[in-house]
Amino acid sequence: MAKKAGVTQSGTNIQEVKQQNAQTAGQGQFGTEFASETNVAEVKKFNQQAEAKKSQNTSK
């Protein structure tokens, strides 16, 4: 199989990936797709519960 310039072994177009990365660079690590699905209040509640359990385990 002949090598194509700008394409990985699996057939990924390198320039296309670089362009997509440049477009999403200012959107944070995961962009808005994951952020919109995250319930902040629920995450904070779980974090509080985890901290409470951690402090209970370390005080025993």
C-alpha positions as CSV (number, residue, x, y, z in Angstrom):
1,M,0.0,0.0,0.0
2,A,1.4,3.4,-1.0
3,K,1.7,6.1,1.5
4,K,-0.4,9.2,1.1
5,A,1.0,12.5,2.2
6,G,-0.9,14.1,5.1
7,V,-2.8,10.9,6.0
8,T,-2.1,8.6,8.9
9,Q,-1.7,4.8,8.5
10,S,-5.4,4.4,9.6
11,G,-6.5,7.0,6.9
12,T,-7.0,10.0,9.1
13,N,-6.6,13.3,7.3
14,I,-4.1,15.2,9.4
15,Q,-5.0,18.6,8.1
16,E,-8.6,18.1,8.8
17,V,-7.9,17.1,12.4
18,K,-5.6,20.1,12.9
19,Q,-8.4,22.4,11.5
20,Q,-11.0,20.9,13.9
21,N,-8.6,21.3,16.8
22,A,-8.0,24.9,15.9
23,Q,-11.7,25.6,15.7
24,T,-12.4,24.1,19.2
25,A,-9.3,25.5,20.9
26,G,-11.1,28.4,22.5
27,Q,-14.0,26.3,23.9
28,G,-12.2,24.7,26.8
29,Q,-10.9,21.2,27.1
30,F,-14.1,19.4,26.0
31,G,-16.0,22.2,24.2
32,T,-19.7,22.7,24.9
33,E,-20.9,19.2,24.1
34,F,-20.1,17.8,27.5
35,A,-20.6,21.0,29.4
36,S,-24.2,21.2,28.3
37,E,-24.8,17.6,29.6
38,T,-23.3,18.3,33.1
39,N,-25.6,19.1,36.0
40,V,-23.4,21.4,38.1
41,A,-25.6,21.1,41.3
42,E,-25.6,17.3,41.1
43,V,-21.8,17.2,40.6
44,K,-21.3,19.5,43.7
45,K,-23.6,17.2,45.7
46,F,-21.6,14.1,44.8
47,N,-18.4,15.9,45.6
48,Q,-19.7,16.9,49.0
49,Q,-20.8,13.3,49.7
50,A,-17.4,12.0,48.6
51,E,-15.5,14.4,50.8
52,A,-17.7,13.5,53.8
53,K,-17.1,9.8,53.2
54,K,-13.4,10.4,52.8
55,S,-13.2,12.4,56.1
56,Q,-15.2,9.6,57.9
57,N,-12.7,7.0,56.7
58,T,-9.6,8.9,57.7
59,S,-10.9,9.7,61.2
60,K,-11.4,6.0,62.1
